[in-house]
Amino acid sequence: METRSQTNYNKGALYEVNIDFDEASTLWRENKKQVSPGHFKYICTVVKKDGSKCGNSCTKESEYCWGHRGHNKNKDNK
């Protein structure tokens, strides 16, 4: 006779889990810069005129670097 806990194991998984952890890690690191092992800082998301990202570290209160800190003010005031 099976106990209640044994019958739960025999039912199988409710959902199929298919996660690509390499892709997830790559996407998570896309807007971050590694400072030291296990420590990251966000990078500025502004796209420069040549099409590349700014890449400077962000200030604590913004998603933009010190040089681009007023970047979104013009968009909000329209």
Residue pairs with C-beta under 8 A, 6 or more apart in sequence:
2 10
29 40
31 42
31 43
31 45
32 40
32 41
32 42
32 43
33 40
33 41
33 42
33 43
33 55
33 57
34 40
35 41
41 57
41 58
42 57
42 58
42 63
43 53
43 54
43 55
43 56
43 57
43 58
43 65
44 53
44 54
44 55
44 56
44 57
44 58
44 63
44 64
44 65
44 67
44 68
45 53
45 54
45 63
45 64
46 53
46 54
46 64
46 65
46 68
46 71
47 53
47 54
48 54
54 64
54 65
54 67
54 68
56 65
56 66
56 67
56 68
57 65
58 64
58 65
59 65
59 66
59 69
62 69
64 71
64 72
